[in-house]
Amino acid sequence: MVKISLETNNQLVDISEKGFPYEVCGFLLGEIRYGEKESDGMDNEFDIKEILVCENINKETPEIRFEMKEGEYEHAEVVAKDKGLRIIGIYHSHPDHKSYASPTDNLYAQPDTIYLIYSIMNAKFNELKGYILNTKDWELQEIKIETT
């Protein structure tokens, strides 16, 4: 399960709407509580505490794909560590598309990492879905999101 505050969710909706018609992206910082059983990752709890906005540097197809600057992940790790947190996920938007996990999303997915996808239709928020890599079949699967 993913826990996100209403304030943080609203902030991500605003960022996604303002970035339209291009994909926006960034890191989710927080804490992970691991499930009790030998897990495929699906019973872990991800508590989002902060976000770190990144620039989409994709100049060729920013409407359908995001890219982060080289070194952005390392920078996010330092920021998270300084705050006593860790990188727990990545968010991005899908302008004029549903919040589905694309083949590209699945290709780059990592274990113990959540992926929040904000669907923005005609510059307005449409839906949010979260995904996690199921380490039994190595496919992104939808994960429940709880707004607190």
Secondary structure, DSSP 8 states (H G I E B T S, - for coil): -EEE-HHHHHHHHHHHHHHTTS--EEEEEEEEE--SSS--STT-EEEEEEEEEE-----S-TTT-----TTHHHHHHHHHHHTT-EEEEEEEEEETS-S---HHHHHH--TT-EEEEEEEETTEEEEEEEEEEETTTTEEEEE-EEE-
